[in-house]
Amino acid sequence: MVLTGDIGSWFARFCGSRWYLMIPPTHVTFFSRRTIRDALVRAGFEIQQIEYEGKWVSLDLALFRASYVLQIPLLNTWRSHAPLNWLGRVKFYINFHDVMTVYARKS
């Protein structure tokens, strides 16, 4: 099993260098669905399945990321007050299909 970001996803392409997984030197190699498949097949693995799972995030975190990516000062201003407000702690499920779990086995 490999869990990695999908740099070919619409969300990663939309965010560009502001994609939340673009954090060198932690992440120095990025894969798309095609490139991870090619690399694993060349290494002698057979792809079983590729899944995209979302996660639960707080409104505060969502606004933080949106203000960074979109560079809209009003979002950051509102967000700075959200932790003091119960609304900032409200969580919702989101899936941008930008993190993939690849299941493979040795051929």
C-alpha positions as CSV (number, residue, x, y, z in Angstrom):
1,M,0.0,0.0,0.0
2,V,1.2,3.5,-0.9
3,L,-0.5,6.7,0.3
4,T,0.6,9.8,-1.6
5,G,-0.7,13.0,-3.1
6,D,-1.9,13.1,-6.6
7,I,-0.3,16.0,-8.3
8,G,-2.4,15.4,-11.4
9,S,-5.6,15.9,-9.6
10,W,-7.8,18.9,-10.5
11,F,-7.3,20.3,-7.0
12,A,-3.5,20.1,-7.0
13,R,-3.4,21.7,-10.5
14,F,-5.8,24.5,-9.3
15,C,-3.7,25.2,-6.2
16,G,-0.4,25.0,-8.1
17,S,2.5,25.9,-5.8
18,R,0.1,26.7,-3.0
19,W,-1.2,23.1,-2.8
20,Y,-1.1,22.0,0.8
21,L,1.2,19.0,0.1
22,M,3.8,21.3,-1.5
23,I,6.0,21.4,1.6
24,P,9.6,20.9,0.7
25,P,11.8,19.3,2.0
26,T,9.1,17.0,3.4
27,H,7.7,16.1,0.0
28,V,10.2,16.2,-2.7
29,T,8.7,13.7,-5.2
30,F,5.2,13.9,-6.5
31,F,3.2,11.4,-8.4
32,S,0.1,11.5,-10.6
33,R,-2.2,8.4,-11.0
34,R,-0.3,7.5,-14.2
35,T,3.2,8.0,-12.8
36,I,2.7,6.1,-9.6
37,R,1.2,3.2,-11.7
38,D,4.1,3.3,-14.1
39,A,6.7,3.3,-11.3
40,L,5.1,0.4,-9.5
41,V,4.7,-1.7,-12.6
42,R,8.4,-1.1,-13.5
43,A,9.3,-2.2,-10.0
44,G,7.5,-5.4,-10.6
45,F,4.2,-4.7,-8.8
46,E,0.7,-5.3,-10.1
47,I,-1.8,-2.5,-9.2
48,Q,-4.9,-3.9,-7.4
49,Q,-6.8,-0.7,-6.7
50,I,-6.4,3.1,-6.4
51,E,-8.7,4.9,-4.0
52,Y,-9.3,8.5,-3.0
53,E,-10.5,9.1,0.5
54,G,-11.6,12.4,1.9
55,K,-11.4,13.5,5.5
56,W,-13.3,15.5,8.1
57,V,-12.0,19.1,8.4
58,S,-13.0,22.0,10.6
59,L,-14.4,25.2,9.0
60,D,-11.4,27.0,10.5
61,L,-8.9,24.7,8.7
62,A,-10.9,25.0,5.4
63,L,-10.9,28.8,5.6
64,F,-7.2,28.8,6.5
65,R,-6.3,26.8,3.4
66,A,-8.8,28.7,1.2
67,S,-7.3,32.0,2.3
68,Y,-3.8,30.8,1.5
69,V,-4.7,29.3,-1.9
70,L,-7.0,32.1,-3.1
71,Q,-5.2,35.0,-1.4
72,I,-8.5,36.6,-0.3
73,P,-7.9,38.8,2.8
74,L,-11.5,38.7,3.9
75,L,-11.3,34.9,4.4
76,N,-8.3,35.3,6.7
77,T,-10.0,38.1,8.6
78,W,-13.1,36.0,9.2
79,R,-11.0,33.0,10.0
80,S,-9.1,34.9,12.7
81,H,-12.3,35.2,14.6
82,A,-13.6,31.6,13.9
83,P,-11.7,29.9,16.7
84,L,-13.5,32.0,19.2
85,N,-16.8,31.0,17.6
86,W,-18.4,27.5,17.7
87,L,-18.9,27.8,13.9
88,G,-15.1,27.5,13.3
89,R,-15.1,24.1,15.0
90,V,-17.9,22.7,12.8
91,K,-16.5,19.8,10.8
92,F,-17.5,18.5,7.4
93,Y,-16.4,15.8,5.1
94,I,-14.4,16.9,2.0
95,N,-12.7,14.9,-0.8
96,F,-10.7,16.7,-3.5
97,H,-9.4,13.5,-4.9
98,D,-5.9,14.7,-4.4
99,V,-4.6,12.0,-2.0
100,M,-4.5,8.5,-3.3
101,T,-4.1,5.1,-1.7
102,V,-2.5,2.6,-4.1
103,Y,-2.9,-1.1,-3.4
104,A,-0.3,-3.2,-5.2
105,R,1.3,-6.6,-4.9
106,K,4.5,-8.1,-6.2
107,S,4.0,-9.8,-9.5
